[in-house]
């Protein structure tokens, strides 16, 4: 057994000391950089898609509420018989463009009312459509008591 006065890790006279240094090889560093080059853009794209999906879902529910309101007001006021109507509803900082169209219902004398509401999310345009049936023929007939009663046929 050889005894040396030189501390371990320090080269000394005629003694050969091997030192193991912990570190990464060039290949390991390049592999890690390649992995990060693939993962980071993918993660950013996933966050972008998730953000867009959340924004579209929130605005879609607001657009459906606008379409429902347009249909309800049109049925109550019976102002839907004049063809295509359109307008814009502003809620907060968001604008929703709506269009109301009517079409004949083939099985009956009813009319198909369709409210189409357009909105944009992150630079893309989206549309929500809601439809309902409304009775197209409402007549007013006098009764024997001198009052007017509205009936539907």
FIKOLZA-1660 file (N, C-alpha, C; in steps of 0.1 Angstrom, whole numbers, plus 5000, padded with zeros to 4 digits):
% residues 153
   i   px   py   pz ch aa at
   1 5008 4988 5000  A  X  N
   1 5000 5000 5000  A  X CA
   1 5009 5012 5000  A  X  C
   2 5005 5022 4992  A  X  N
   2 5013 5034 4990  A  X CA
   2 5007 5045 4998  A  X  C
   3 5014 5051 5006  A  X  N
   3 5008 5062 5014  A  X CA
   3 5014 5075 5008  A  X  C
   4 5005 5085 5006  A  X  N
   4 5010 5097 5000  A  X CA
   4 5006 5109 5009  A  X  C
   5 5014 5119 5010  A  X  N
   5 5011 5131 5018  A  X CA
   5 5003 5141 5010  A  X  C
   6 5001 5138 4998  A  X  N
   6 4993 5147 4990  A  X CA
   6 4978 5144 4992  A  X  C
   7 4970 5155 4994  A  X  N
   7 4956 5152 4996  A  X CA
   7 4950 5147 4983  A  X  C
   8 4939 5139 4985  A  X  N
   8 4932 5133 4973  A  X CA
   8 4928 5144 4963  A  X  C
   9 4929 5141 4951  A  X  N
   9 4924 5151 4940  A  X CA
   9 4935 5160 4936  A  X  C
  10 4946 5161 4943  A  X  N
  10 4957 5170 4940  A  X CA
  10 4968 5162 4934  A  X  C
  11 4973 5166 4922  A  X  N
  11 4983 5159 4916  A  X CA
  11 4996 5160 4924  A  X  C
  12 5003 5150 4926  A  X  N
  12 5015 5150 4934  A  X CA
  12 5027 5145 4926  A  X  C
  13 5039 5144 4932  A  X  N
  13 5051 5138 4926  A  X CA
  13 5049 5124 4922  A  X  C
  14 5049 5121 4910  A  X  N
  14 5049 5107 4906  A  X CA
  14 5036 5099 4909  A  X  C
  15 5026 5105 4916  A  X  N
  15 5014 5098 4919  A  X CA
  15 5004 5101 4908  A  X  C
  16 4996 5092 4905  A  X  N
  16 4986 5093 4895  A  X CA
  16 4972 5093 4902  A  X  C
  17 4965 5104 4903  A  X  N
  17 4952 5104 4909  A  X CA
  17 4942 5107 4898  A  X  C
  18 4932 5099 4897  A  X  N
  18 4921 5101 4888  A  X CA
  18 4909 5108 4895  A  X  C
  19 4904 5118 4889  A  X  N
  19 4893 5125 4895  A  X CA
  19 4881 5124 4886  A  X  C
  20 4869 5120 4892  A  X  N
  20 4857 5119 4885  A  X CA
  20 4849 5132 4887  A  X  C
  21 4846 5139 4876  A  X  N
  21 4839 5151 4877  A  X CA
  21 4825 5148 4872  A  X  C
  22 4815 5152 4880  A  X  N
  22 4801 5151 4876  A  X CA
  22 4797 5162 4866  A  X  C
  23 4791 5159 4855  A  X  N
  23 4787 5169 4845  A  X CA
  23 4780 5163 4834  A  X  C
  24 4776 5171 4824  A  X  N
  24 4768 5166 4813  A  X CA
  24 4777 5166 4801  A  X  C
  25 4775 5156 4793  A  X  N
  25 4783 5156 4780  A  X CA
  25 4776 5165 4770  A  X  C
  26 4783 5168 4759  A  X  N
  26 4778 5176 4749  A  X CA
  26 4765 5170 4743  A  X  C
  27 4765 5157 4741  A  X  N
  27 4754 5150 4735  A  X CA
  27 4741 5151 4745  A  X  C
  28 4743 5150 4758  A  X  N
  28 4732 5152 4767  A  X CA
  28 4727 5166 4767  A  X  C
  29 4735 5176 4766  A  X  N
  29 4731 5190 4765  A  X CA
  29 4723 5192 4752  A  X  C
  30 4728 5187 4741  A  X  N
  30 4721 5189 4729  A  X CA
  30 4707 5182 4729  A  X  C
  31 4707 5170 4735  A  X  N
  31 4694 5163 4736  A  X CA
  31 4684 5170 4744  A  X  C
  32 4689 5176 4755  A  X  N
  32 4680 5184 4763  A  X CA
  32 4675 5197 4756  A  X  C
  33 4684 5203 4749  A  X  N
  33 4679 5215 4741  A  X CA
  33 4670 5211 4730  A  X  C
  34 4672 5200 4723  A  X  N
  34 4662 5195 4713  A  X CA
  34 4649 5192 4719  A  X  C
  35 4649 5186 4731  A  X  N
  35 4636 5183 4738  A  X CA
  35 4629 5196 4741  A  X  C
  36 4636 5206 4747  A  X  N
  36 4630 5219 4750  A  X CA
  36 4625 5226 4737  A  X  C
  37 4632 5224 4726  A  X  N
  37 4628 5231 4714  A  X CA
  37 4615 5225 4709  A  X  C
  38 4612 5213 4712  A  X  N
  38 4599 5206 4708  A  X CA
  38 4588 5209 4718  A  X  C
  39 4591 5208 4731  A  X  N
  39 4581 5209 4742  A  X CA
  39 4576 5224 4743  A  X  C
  40 4585 5234 4743  A  X  N
  40 4580 5247 4746  A  X CA
  40 4570 5253 4735  A  X  C
  41 4573 5251 4722  A  X  N
  41 4563 5256 4713  A  X CA
  41 4550 5248 4714  A  X  C
  42 4551 5235 4717  A  X  N
  42 4538 5227 4718  A  X CA
  42 4530 5232 4730  A  X  C
  43 4537 5235 4741  A  X  N
  43 4530 5239 4753  A  X CA
  43 4524 5253 4751  A  X  C
  44 4531 5262 4744  A  X  N
  44 4525 5275 4741  A  X CA
  44 4513 5273 4732  A  X  C
  45 4513 5264 4722  A  X  N
  45 4501 5262 4713  A  X CA
  45 4490 5256 4721  A  X  C
  46 4493 5247 4730  A  X  N
  46 4482 5242 4739  A  X CA
  46 4475 5253 4747  A  X  C
  47 4483 5262 4752  A  X  N
  47 4477 5273 4760  A  X CA
  47 4469 5282 4751  A  X  C
  48 4474 5284 4739  A  X  N
  48 4466 5293 4730  A  X CA
  48 4453 5286 4726  A  X  C
  49 4453 5273 4723  A  X  N
  49 4440 5266 4720  A  X CA
  49 4431 5266 4732  A  X  C
  50 4436 5264 4744  A  X  N
  50 4427 5264 4756  A  X CA
  50 4421 5278 4758  A  X  C
  51 4429 5288 4756  A  X  N
  51 4424 5302 4758  A  X CA
  51 4413 5305 4747  A  X  C
  52 4416 5301 4735  A  X  N
  52 4405 5303 4725  A  X CA
  52 4393 5295 4728  A  X  C
  53 4394 5283 4732  A  X  N
  53 4382 5275 4735  A  X CA
  53 4374 5281 4747  A  X  C
  54 4381 5286 4756  A  X  N
  54 4374 5293 4768  A  X CA
  54 4367 5306 4763  A  X  C
  55 4373 5314 4755  A  X  N
  55 4368 5326 4750  A  X CA
  55 4356 5323 4741  A  X  C
  56 4357 5314 4732  A  X  N
  56 4346 5310 4723  A  X CA
  56 4334 5305 4731  A  X  C
  57 4336 5297 4741  A  X  N
  57 4325 5291 4749  A  X CA
  57 4318 5303 4757  A  X  C
  58 4325 5312 4762  A  X  N
  58 4319 5323 4770  A  X CA
  58 4311 5332 4760  A  X  C
  59 4316 5335 4749  A  X  N
  59 4309 5344 4740  A  X CA
  59 4298 5336 4733  A  X  C
  60 4299 5323 4731  A  X  N
  60 4288 5315 4725  A  X CA
  60 4276 5315 4734  A  X  C
  61 4278 5314 4747  A  X  N
  61 4267 5315 4756  A  X CA
  61 4260 5329 4756  A  X  C
  62 4268 5339 4755  A  X  N
  62 4262 5353 4754  A  X CA
  62 4255 5354 4741  A  X  C
  63 4260 5349 4730  A  X  N
  63 4254 5350 4717  A  X CA
  63 4241 5342 4717  A  X  C
  64 4240 5331 4723  A  X  N
  64 4228 5323 4724  A  X CA
  64 4218 5331 4732  A  X  C
  65 4222 5338 4742  A  X  N
  65 4212 5346 4750  A  X CA
  65 4207 5357 4742  A  X  C
  66 4215 5363 4733  A  X  N
  66 4211 5374 4725  A  X CA
  66 4201 5369 4714  A  X  C
  67 4204 5357 4708  A  X  N
  67 4195 5351 4698  A  X CA
  67 4182 5347 4705  A  X  C
  68 4182 5342 4717  A  X  N
  68 4169 5339 4724  A  X CA
  68 4161 5352 4726  A  X  C
  69 4168 5362 4730  A  X  N
  69 4160 5375 4733  A  X CA
  69 4154 5380 4720  A  X  C
  70 4162 5380 4708  A  X  N
  70 4157 5384 4696  A  X CA
  70 4145 5376 4691  A  X  C
  71 4146 5363 4693  A  X  N
  71 4134 5354 4689  A  X CA
  71 4122 5357 4698  A  X  C
  72 4124 5358 4711  A  X  N
  72 4113 5361 4720  A  X CA
  72 4106 5375 4717  A  X  C
  73 4114 5385 4715  A  X  N
  73 4108 5398 4712  A  X CA
  73 4101 5398 4699  A  X  C
  74 4106 5391 4689  A  X  N
  74 4100 5390 4676  A  X CA
  74 4086 5383 4677  A  X  C
  75 4086 5372 4684  A  X  N
  75 4074 5364 4685  A  X CA
  75 4063 5372 4693  A  X  C
  76 4067 5379 4704  A  X  N
  76 4058 5387 4712  A  X CA
  76 4052 5398 4704  A  X  C
  77 4061 5406 4697  A  X  N
  77 4056 5418 4690  A  X CA
  77 4051 5414 4676  A  X  C
  78 4052 5402 4671  A  X  N
  78 4049 5397 4658  A  X CA
  78 4054 5406 4647  A  X  C
  79 4066 5411 4648  A  X  N
  79 4072 5419 4638  A  X CA
  79 4081 5411 4629  A  X  C
  80 4079 5398 4628  A  X  N
  80 4088 5390 4620  A  X CA
  80 4082 5387 4606  A  X  C
  81 4071 5392 4603  A  X  N
  81 4065 5388 4590  A  X CA
  81 4071 5397 4579  A  X  C
  82 4080 5406 4581  A  X  N
  82 4085 5415 4571  A  X CA
  82 4097 5411 4564  A  X  C
  83 4101 5398 4565  A  X  N
  83 4113 5394 4558  A  X CA
  83 4125 5393 4567  A  X  C
  84 4136 5398 4562  A  X  N
  84 4149 5397 4570  A  X CA
  84 4151 5410 4578  A  X  C
  85 4154 5408 4590  A  X  N
  85 4157 5420 4599  A  X CA
  85 4171 5418 4605  A  X  C
  86 4178 5428 4608  A  X  N
  86 4191 5427 4614  A  X CA
  86 4194 5439 4623  A  X  C
  87 4204 5437 4631  A  X  N
  87 4208 5447 4640  A  X CA
  87 4221 5443 4648  A  X  C
  88 4224 5452 4658  A  X  N
  88 4236 5449 4666  A  X CA
  88 4232 5451 4680  A  X  C
  89 4236 5442 4689  A  X  N
  89 4234 5443 4703  A  X CA
  89 4248 5445 4710  A  X  C
  90 4250 5455 4718  A  X  N
  90 4263 5457 4725  A  X CA
  90 4261 5453 4740  A  X  C
  91 4269 5444 4744  A  X  N
  91 4269 5440 4758  A  X CA
  91 4283 5443 4764  A  X  C
  92 4284 5453 4772  A  X  N
  92 4297 5457 4777  A  X CA
  92 4306 5462 4766  A  X  C
  93 4317 5455 4763  A  X  N
  93 4326 5459 4752  A  X CA
  93 4324 5450 4740  A  X  C
  94 4315 5441 4741  A  X  N
  94 4313 5431 4730  A  X CA
  94 4301 5435 4721  A  X  C
  95 4303 5434 4708  A  X  N
  95 4292 5436 4699  A  X CA
  95 4287 5423 4693  A  X  C
  96 4274 5421 4692  A  X  N
  96 4269 5409 4686  A  X CA
  96 4259 5413 4675  A  X  C
  97 4262 5409 4663  A  X  N
  97 4254 5412 4651  A  X CA
  97 4244 5401 4649  A  X  C
  98 4231 5405 4648  A  X  N
  98 4221 5395 4646  A  X CA
  98 4213 5397 4634  A  X  C
  99 4207 5386 4629  A  X  N
  99 4199 5386 4617  A  X CA
  99 4187 5377 4619  A  X  C
 100 4175 5382 4617  A  X  N
 100 4163 5374 4619  A  X CA
 100 4157 5371 4605  A  X  C
 101 4155 5358 4602  A  X  N
 101 4149 5354 4589  A  X CA
 101 4137 5346 4591  A  X  C
 102 4128 5346 4582  A  X  N
 102 4116 5338 4583  A  X CA
 102 4115 5329 4570  A  X  C
 103 4109 5317 4572  A  X  N
 103 4107 5308 4561  A  X CA
 103 4094 5301 4564  A  X  C
 104 4087 5296 4554  A  X  N
 104 4075 5288 4555  A  X CA
 104 4078 5275 4561  A  X  C
 105 4070 5270 4570  A  X  N
 105 4071 5256 4575  A  X CA
 105 4063 5247 4566  A  X  C
 106 4069 5237 4561  A  X  N
 106 4062 5229 4550  A  X CA
 106 4050 5221 4556  A  X  C
 107 4050 5217 4568  A  X  N
 107 4039 5208 4573  A  X CA
 107 4027 5216 4578  A  X  C
 108 4028 5229 4579  A  X  N
 108 4017 5236 4586  A  X CA
 108 4017 5251 4581  A  X  C
 109 4008 5259 4586  A  X  N
 109 4008 5273 4582  A  X CA
 109 4017 5281 4591  A  X  C
 110 4026 5275 4598  A  X  N
 110 4035 5282 4607  A  X CA
 110 4047 5287 4600  A  X  C
 111 4054 5296 4606  A  X  N
 111 4066 5302 4601  A  X CA
 111 4078 5298 4609  A  X  C
 112 4089 5295 4603  A  X  N
 112 4102 5291 4609  A  X CA
 112 4110 5304 4611  A  X  C
 113 4112 5308 4623  A  X  N
 113 4120 5320 4626  A  X CA
 113 4134 5316 4630  A  X  C
 114 4144 5321 4624  A  X  N
 114 4158 5318 4627  A  X CA
 114 4165 5331 4631  A  X  C
 115 4171 5331 4643  A  X  N
 115 4180 5342 4647  A  X CA
 115 4194 5337 4646  A  X  C
 116 4202 5344 4638  A  X  N
 116 4216 5341 4636  A  X CA
 116 4224 5353 4642  A  X  C
 117 4232 5349 4652  A  X  N
 117 4240 5359 4659  A  X CA
 117 4255 5356 4656  A  X  C
 118 4262 5367 4652  A  X  N
 118 4276 5365 4648  A  X CA
 118 4285 5373 4659  A  X  C
 119 4296 5367 4662  A  X  N
 119 4305 5373 4672  A  X CA
 119 4319 5369 4668  A  X  C
 120 4329 5376 4673  A  X  N
 120 4343 5373 4670  A  X CA
 120 4350 5370 4683  A  X  C
 121 4360 5361 4682  A  X  N
 121 4369 5357 4693  A  X CA
 121 4383 5355 4688  A  X  C
 122 4392 5363 4693  A  X  N
 122 4406 5362 4689  A  X CA
 122 4408 5363 4674  A  X  C
 123 4400 5372 4668  A  X  N
 123 4402 5375 4654  A  X CA
 123 4394 5366 4644  A  X  C
 124 4387 5356 4650  A  X  N
 124 4379 5347 4641  A  X CA
 124 4364 5350 4643  A  X  C
 125 4356 5348 4633  A  X  N
 125 4342 5350 4634  A  X CA
 125 4335 5337 4636  A  X  C
 126 4325 5337 4645  A  X  N
 126 4317 5325 4648  A  X CA
 126 4302 5329 4647  A  X  C
 127 4293 5319 4646  A  X  N
 127 4279 5322 4645  A  X CA
 127 4271 5312 4653  A  X  C
 128 4260 5317 4659  A  X  N
 128 4251 5309 4667  A  X CA
 128 4237 5310 4660  A  X  C
 129 4230 5299 4658  A  X  N
 129 4217 5300 4652  A  X CA
 129 4207 5293 4661  A  X  C
 130 4196 5300 4664  A  X  N
 130 4185 5295 4671  A  X CA
 130 4172 5296 4663  A  X  C
 131 4164 5286 4663  A  X  N
 131 4151 5287 4655  A  X CA
 131 4139 5283 4664  A  X  C
 132 4128 5288 4659  A  X  N
 132 4115 5285 4666  A  X CA
 132 4104 5286 4656  A  X  C
 133 4093 5280 4659  A  X  N
 133 4081 5281 4650  A  X CA
 133 4071 5291 4656  A  X  C
 134 4065 5298 4647  A  X  N
 134 4055 5308 4652  A  X CA
 134 4043 5307 4643  A  X  C
 135 4031 5310 4648  A  X  N
 135 4019 5309 4640  A  X CA
 135 4018 5321 4632  A  X  C
 136 4017 5319 4619  A  X  N
 136 4017 5330 4609  A  X CA
 136 4004 5336 4608  A  X  C
 137 3993 5330 4611  A  X  N
 137 3980 5335 4609  A  X CA
 137 3973 5338 4622  A  X  C
 138 3973 5350 4626  A  X  N
 138 3965 5354 4638  A  X CA
 138 3955 5364 4633  A  X  C
 139 3942 5360 4636  A  X  N
 139 3931 5369 4631  A  X CA
 139 3924 5375 4643  A  X  C
 140 3917 5386 4641  A  X  N
 140 3909 5392 4651  A  X CA
 140 3895 5391 4647  A  X  C
 141 3886 5384 4655  A  X  N
 141 3872 5383 4651  A  X CA
 141 3863 5388 4661  A  X  C
 142 3853 5396 4657  A  X  N
 142 3844 5401 4667  A  X CA
 142 3835 5390 4673  A  X  C
 143 3831 5392 4686  A  X  N
 143 3822 5382 4692  A  X CA
 143 3809 5389 4694  A  X  C
 144 3799 5382 4699  A  X  N
 144 3785 5387 4701  A  X CA
 144 3784 5398 4712  A  X  C
 145 3794 5399 4721  A  X  N
 145 3792 5408 4732  A  X CA
 145 3798 5422 4729  A  X  C
 146 3803 5424 4717  A  X  N
 146 3808 5437 4713  A  X CA
 146 3823 5439 4717  A  X  C
 147 3830 5428 4722  A  X  N
 147 3844 5429 4725  A  X CA
 147 3851 5422 4713  A  X  C
 148 3864 5425 4712  A  X  N
 148 3872 5418 4702  A  X CA
 148 3881 5408 4709  A  X  C
 149 3881 5396 4704  A  X  N
 149 3889 5385 4709  A  X CA
 149 3898 5380 4699  A  X  C
 150 3911 5379 4702  A  X  N
 150 3921 5374 4692  A  X CA
 150 3921 5359 4693  A  X  C
 151 3920 5352 4682  A  X  N
 151 3921 5338 4682  A  X CA
 151 3932 5334 4672  A  X  C
 152 3937 5322 4674  A  X  N
 152 3947 5317 4664  A  X CA
 152 3941 5305 4657  A  X  C
 153 3945 5303 4645  A  X  N
 153 3939 5293 4637  A  X CA
 153 3950 5282 4634  A  X  C
% end
